[in-house]
Amino acid sequence: TNRTSSQQEEMLADFGRSYRQLLRTILQHTDCTCILMEPFIFPYPREEYKNWIPLIKNISGQIGELASEYHCPYILLHDKLNQAAMVEGYRAITSDGIHLTSRGHDIIANNLFSYI
Protein backbone atom coordinates (compact mmCIF):
# COMPACT_ATOMS: atom_id res chain seq x y z
CA THR A 1 0.00 0.00 0.00
CA ASN A 2 1.20 3.48 -0.89
CA ARG A 3 4.34 2.21 -2.65
CA THR A 4 5.42 3.14 -6.14
CA SER A 5 6.00 0.42 -8.73
CA SER A 6 9.76 0.76 -8.33
CA GLN A 7 9.46 0.52 -4.55
CA GLN A 8 7.33 -2.62 -4.95
CA GLU A 9 9.88 -4.14 -7.30
CA GLU A 10 12.71 -3.40 -4.87
CA MET A 11 10.66 -4.86 -2.01
CA LEU A 12 10.08 -8.05 -4.04
CA ALA A 13 13.78 -8.30 -4.91
CA ASP A 14 14.74 -7.82 -1.25
CA PHE A 15 12.23 -10.49 -0.28
CA GLY A 16 13.70 -12.97 -2.75
CA ARG A 17 17.27 -12.32 -1.62
CA SER A 18 16.39 -12.58 2.07
CA TYR A 19 14.31 -15.74 1.62
CA ARG A 20 17.10 -17.38 -0.39
CA GLN A 21 19.69 -16.48 2.24
CA LEU A 22 17.51 -17.75 5.07
CA LEU A 23 16.70 -21.02 3.31
CA ARG A 24 20.34 -21.59 2.33
CA THR A 25 21.50 -20.94 5.91
CA ILE A 26 18.94 -23.33 7.39
CA LEU A 27 19.76 -26.09 4.94
CA GLN A 28 23.53 -25.66 5.26
CA HIS A 29 23.51 -25.83 9.06
CA THR A 30 20.90 -28.50 9.69
CA ASP A 31 19.93 -31.85 8.27
CA CYS A 32 16.23 -31.00 8.25
CA THR A 33 13.82 -30.79 5.37
CA CYS A 34 12.12 -27.45 4.96
CA ILE A 35 8.51 -27.40 3.86
CA LEU A 36 7.72 -24.10 2.20
CA MET A 37 4.22 -22.68 2.24
CA GLU A 38 2.64 -20.14 -0.07
CA PRO A 39 1.64 -16.77 1.37
CA PHE A 40 -2.01 -15.80 1.12
CA ILE A 41 -4.35 -12.86 1.50
CA PHE A 42 -8.10 -12.45 1.28
CA PRO A 43 -10.10 -9.67 -0.39
CA TYR A 44 -12.03 -9.33 2.88
CA PRO A 45 -12.79 -7.29 4.93
CA ARG A 46 -10.81 -4.62 3.09
CA GLU A 47 -11.39 -4.36 -0.64
CA GLU A 48 -7.90 -2.89 -1.09
CA TYR A 49 -6.40 -6.30 -0.25
CA LYS A 50 -7.33 -7.32 -3.81
CA ASN A 51 -4.53 -4.99 -4.93
CA TRP A 52 -2.05 -7.10 -2.96
CA ILE A 53 -2.92 -10.36 -4.70
CA PRO A 54 -0.56 -9.82 -7.69
CA LEU A 55 2.30 -9.18 -5.24
CA ILE A 56 1.40 -12.30 -3.26
CA LYS A 57 1.39 -14.29 -6.51
CA ASN A 58 4.81 -12.86 -7.43
CA ILE A 59 6.17 -13.83 -4.01
CA SER A 60 4.59 -17.26 -4.43
CA GLY A 61 6.44 -17.70 -7.71
CA GLN A 62 9.74 -16.75 -6.08
CA ILE A 63 9.17 -19.25 -3.27
CA GLY A 64 8.17 -21.92 -5.79
CA GLU A 65 11.44 -21.41 -7.67
CA LEU A 66 13.41 -21.70 -4.44
CA ALA A 67 11.48 -24.83 -3.48
CA SER A 68 12.42 -26.38 -6.79
CA GLU A 69 16.04 -25.26 -6.58
CA TYR A 70 16.51 -26.53 -3.02
CA HIS A 71 14.30 -29.63 -3.46
CA CYS A 72 11.80 -28.58 -0.80
CA PRO A 73 8.11 -29.43 -0.80
CA TYR A 74 5.96 -26.39 -1.53
CA ILE A 75 2.38 -26.18 -0.31
CA LEU A 76 0.12 -23.90 -2.33
CA LEU A 77 -2.35 -22.16 -0.03
CA HIS A 78 -3.65 -18.90 -1.48
CA ASP A 79 -6.23 -20.40 -3.84
CA LYS A 80 -7.17 -23.21 -1.45
CA LEU A 81 -7.87 -20.83 1.40
CA ASN A 82 -9.73 -18.36 -0.79
CA GLN A 83 -11.85 -21.14 -2.30
CA ALA A 84 -12.73 -22.35 1.19
CA ALA A 85 -13.62 -18.79 2.17
CA MET A 86 -15.97 -18.47 -0.80
CA VAL A 87 -17.73 -21.67 0.23
CA GLU A 88 -17.71 -21.28 4.02
CA GLY A 89 -17.64 -17.49 4.23
CA TYR A 90 -14.60 -15.29 4.74
CA ARG A 91 -15.32 -14.86 8.45
CA ALA A 92 -15.01 -18.62 8.89
CA ILE A 93 -11.46 -18.63 7.48
CA THR A 94 -9.95 -15.21 8.29
CA SER A 95 -10.44 -12.72 11.08
CA ASP A 96 -9.13 -9.72 9.16
CA GLY A 97 -8.11 -10.74 5.64
CA ILE A 98 -4.56 -11.57 6.70
CA HIS A 99 -4.73 -13.78 9.79
CA LEU A 100 -6.50 -17.11 10.00
CA THR A 101 -9.23 -18.39 12.25
CA SER A 102 -9.06 -21.88 13.74
CA ARG A 103 -10.80 -23.18 10.62
CA GLY A 104 -8.18 -21.53 8.40
CA HIS A 105 -5.42 -23.14 10.45
CA ASP A 106 -7.17 -26.49 10.09
CA ILE A 107 -7.00 -26.14 6.31
CA ILE A 108 -3.27 -25.49 6.47
CA ALA A 109 -2.75 -28.36 8.93
CA ASN A 110 -4.62 -30.76 6.67
CA ASN A 111 -2.45 -29.73 3.71
CA LEU A 112 0.74 -29.91 5.77
CA PHE A 113 -0.12 -33.31 7.25
CA SER A 114 0.50 -35.15 3.98
CA TYR A 115 4.11 -33.87 3.97
CA ILE A 116 5.06 -34.92 7.49
Summary of the structure (lengths in Angstrom):
residues: 116
radius of gyration: 15.3
end to end distance: 36.1
largest distance: 42.6
contacts: 307
relative contact order: 0.15
helix: 65%
strand: 5%
